[in-house]
Amino acid sequence: MSIDLHYAATSAPCRAVLLTAEAIGISLNLMPINMAIGERLKPEIIQINPQRTVPFIVDGDYKLSESRAIMSYLTDQYGKNPRLYPQNQMARALVNHRLHFDIGTLYKSMKYYYYPVIFNGATEYDEQYYKELEHAFDVLDMFLDGQDYAAGRNLTIADLSLVATVSTIEVFGFDVQRYSNVARWLEKIKSSAPGYRMANGEGIQIIKSILESNT
């Protein structure tokens, strides 16, 4: 088995896929894409990945983009731990809900608030998106009230997707500690998710270095 992963370490969705690979115990053939110089726009990349986004996998003749779809596929195809992505319809629906919440609410608000200034040269933050980010954390904090994990009693791919996003927001400077349930959960996932330091922590350090060099 040889699965190619086109990725960027600064991308939270890419790191979520790396965390998933660690959790299910498979190796990926890592193929870095330098987003800053537009490598994703090369004709040979567009030919296999018309969406021009990362992460993107090639598994034999099978090609797939969108991190959460990739995480689901890898877990179903190669995972041996049924708790990561439950087969029970209600349990799986809850995991899917948290994945959709991540991409459609939490990650979205992070991207719209932070990315224009940090990556695209804007000089001011849009406070409306900050309010949306706060709301997203309010909701996540309620999801985690009395819960060790985001979608039930066990670690799932929902936690891996969310932790990649939340840890990125944290390094951007957002005060995660204001949300006690999120802060508790974040520390738990950092210390217990398989391969966390390599799969997510190293990318976070790269972002931290970028931020420090821009100050």
N, C-alpha and C positions, 0 to 999 in steps of 0.2 A: 504494500500500500504506500503510495506517495501522493500526498495532497499538497498542492501548491497554494500558499496563501500570499496574495498580494496585499501589502499592508503598509501603514505608517505608524510608528511607535507613539507619535503624539496624538493619534486618533483614539478616543475612548471606545468607539465601536470595534476597532481592530483589537484593542486590548481585551475587550470582552470575549472575542473569539479565541484569543490566546489563553485566557483563563479557562474557557470551556475545554480546549484541547488538553490543558493540564488536568482538569477535573476528570476527564474520561480516559486519560492516560495514553494519548496518541501524539505522535510527532508530526509536525507540519514542516514542509519545505518552505522556509521563509523567503519571500521575495520583496524586499523593501521598495517602496515607491516614494520618491522625493516629490512631495506635493508642491514645495516651494518653487521648483523649477519646471513644474508642469509635466512630469513624467507620465502622469495618468492620461495625457492627451496624445501620447505617441501612437501612430497608426497601428502598430502591432498590439498595443494594449487595447485600443478601441475595438479592434477586430474581435477580440475575445470578450471584451467587457464594454458593450455599448453605453452602459450607464455611466462609465468613467468615474466610478467611485471606489473607495476602499472601505471595508475589506471586500475581497473577491477571491473565491476559491476555484480551483480546477482539480477535480477528482476524476481522473481518467477522461472520459468523454463528457462528464457532467460539470457544468459551470453554474455558479451561483453567486449573487451579490446580496447585499443587505445583511448586516451582522446578525440580527435576531433570527432571520431565516437560516443563516449558516449555522448558528448555534443549535437550533432545533434539528437541522439535518444531521449534523455531526453526532449529536447525542442519540438520535434515533438510529442512525446507521452504524455507529461504532461504540456507543456507550454501553457499559455493562451494569451501571448503577441506575435502576429505574426511578430512584428518587429525584435524580437531576431534572428529569422531564417526565412526570408521571403519565401513565397510560390511562388512569381513571379520568373520565371526561370532566368531572367537576374540578378535580385537582389540576388538570392540565389547563382548563379554562382560566383558573386563577393565575397560573404562571403566565399564560398568554396575556392576561389583563395587565399584569405588572410589566411585561415586555412592551406592550403598547403604551402604557403610561409613561414608561421611560422615553421611548422615541417621540411620542406625541405631545408630552407635557414637560417632563423634567429636562431631557436633553435639548429639546427645542428651545426652552426658555434660557438655558445656559448658552446655547449657540447664538441666539439673537442678542443676548446682553453682552457677553464677553468677546465673542469672535471679532466683531467689527473693530474693536480697539486693539486687541492683542495680536490679531493676525492680519488685519486688513488696513491698518493705518488711520482709522478714525480717531478723532481727538476727544470725543465725549461719549459717555455711556447713555443709553436710553433708559430713563428711570421707569418707564412703563413696563419694560421687560424685566427690570429688577423686581417689580411688584409681582409679576407672573412667576418669577423664580421663587420668591418667598412663598407664594401660594402653593407651588409645587412641593416645596419642603414641608409646608403645613400638612398637605395631604399625605405625603410619604410618612411623616411622623405619626399620623393617625393609623396608617396601614401597619406600622411597626409597634403600635401600642400593645404591650403584653405578648409580643411575638419575637422569637429569636431570629426568624428569617422573614423574607418579604412575602412569601407565598405559602405559609404553613410552618410545619415543625422541622422541615429539613432544608438543607441547602439545595437550591435549584438554579437553573440557568438564569432565572429572574434576578437572583442576588448578584450573579456575575455580571450581568448587563448593568444593573443599577450601580454596583460598586465602581465600575469603570467610570461612569458618569459622575457620581458623587465625589470620588477622589479627585477627579479633574476639577470640579467646581471648588473643592477645598483648596487645591493648590493655586487656583486663580484668586483666592483671598476671601471667599465667602465664609461667613462664620457658621460652620456646621454645628458647633457646640451649642448654639441657641436652641437646637432641636434635640432634646435629650434622647429620644428613642432612636433617631437617625445616628447620633453620635455613638451610642452604645452598639448599635448594629454594625456601623462602619468599622469600629475597632475589632469586633468579633470576626468579620469577614476578612479583614486585613491579616489577622493572626491565624485563621483557620482554612481559608480557601487554598486548595492545592496550588503550589507554584506561584503564589501571589507576588512575591518579590520580583521574580524574573518576568512574569507575564504582564503585570500591571505596574509594579513599583519602579521598574527601570524607565518606562515611558513617562511616568510622573516626574522622575528626576530630570529627564530631558526637558520637559515643559518648564520645570522650575529653573533650569539653567537658562532657558530662553527668556523667561521673565526677568531674571536677575541681570542678564546682559542688556536688557532694554531699559533698565532703570539708571 
